[in-house]
């Protein structure tokens, strides 16, 4: 046995990126999440903004300070309707981002028209620009470049349209210096706040990814120690519920035990014993998974495995895989040597029985485990106890499912098993084909 081998344990792999930063895969997920937010908010705010801008054409009936511009309002409403339909189709993130920027610039140009008609740069309608600057970047989750383009373009569009809208003669720039100063200042503050907010969102997303990574690692480690990898993948992807209701089905139960383990454990130093047991567990688990079996539990030096749960198999397939797995267990155990063993590996006893049992997640509020319950489990355990070193003791139901029937099998007759009311007809197979244990 390799002296450097250590007992397996939960060791979380180190991140390839610094804390608070995103890996390329996580960054792609973050961008996709922002894309979902952008489309969702457009689907929410486009109808609301549509109604509010439409109401501006009602305001002139109540106050002369709200000029009417039906044709301008019409094309802005058409633009908002287009953004709503675009958000429902969910194009790429870049398309949605720059479409938002263009829409923001167009709305800024629209907000300049009442200002131009009601005092230009000294009009109170400049407040519409302040609202637009404060709302657009944050509400629609834009990148810094998109936010800067939106605010810069909106500012230019507002200044130009406000100055030139229906202009006859020289343009009056009175008040432009004051308005522009405050609007530029508001744009800078908004961009800084938006940048900080986006960094916080990235850090929050990175923290969530780290929690998901730790949780997934812990779940995978626990599941992979008991269930076949293919089944674990289906559980983690949501294809198969792990905590579904128990069911009764035919399952093949396999028990294996190390022969003369007590004197072996008494004669080894604790650290050497831990390395040997760790290697034994790893080898048994690896062989079980190769045959599509489920590790139910380790009990000291014993192993309990299931064939036919949770993955459904025919009775014939279960029996074939169980016997093949048991023989591979024997081979693998013989290769596990340790200092002082004189090159001799471990020897096993294996018992196999097939029976209808209850399969599922059993337990209470604080702990549950995927296992099987029923008399078939007890029979398999008793067969392992009656088995001889290096052999495999199988019950009649298992033997009858083997095709072709093993020519090296020995009929053992009906055996009385402790705790089992009726004798169980059994057959003995060599642990390694064409080889008898001494």
Secondary structure as GFF3:
##gff-version 3
##sequence-region A 1 438
A	DSSP	alpha_helix	24	59	.	.	.	ID=ss1
A	DSSP	alpha_helix	70	89	.	.	.	ID=ss2
A	DSSP	alpha_helix	93	117	.	.	.	ID=ss3
A	DSSP	three_ten_helix	120	122	.	.	.	ID=ss4
A	DSSP	three_ten_helix	124	126	.	.	.	ID=ss5
A	DSSP	alpha_helix	127	139	.	.	.	ID=ss6
A	DSSP	alpha_helix	144	164	.	.	.	ID=ss7
A	DSSP	alpha_helix	176	224	.	.	.	ID=ss8
A	DSSP	alpha_helix	229	236	.	.	.	ID=ss9
A	DSSP	beta_strand	247	258	.	.	.	ID=ss10
A	DSSP	alpha_helix	261	267	.	.	.	ID=ss11
A	DSSP	alpha_helix	270	290	.	.	.	ID=ss12
A	DSSP	beta_strand	294	299	.	.	.	ID=ss13
A	DSSP	beta_strand	302	307	.	.	.	ID=ss14
A	DSSP	alpha_helix	315	334	.	.	.	ID=ss15
A	DSSP	beta_strand	348	363	.	.	.	ID=ss16
A	DSSP	beta_strand	368	373	.	.	.	ID=ss17
A	DSSP	alpha_helix	375	386	.	.	.	ID=ss18
A	DSSP	beta_strand	391	395	.	.	.	ID=ss19
A	DSSP	alpha_helix	396	401	.	.	.	ID=ss20
A	DSSP	beta_strand	410	415	.	.	.	ID=ss21
A	DSSP	beta_strand	424	430	.	.	.	ID=ss22
###
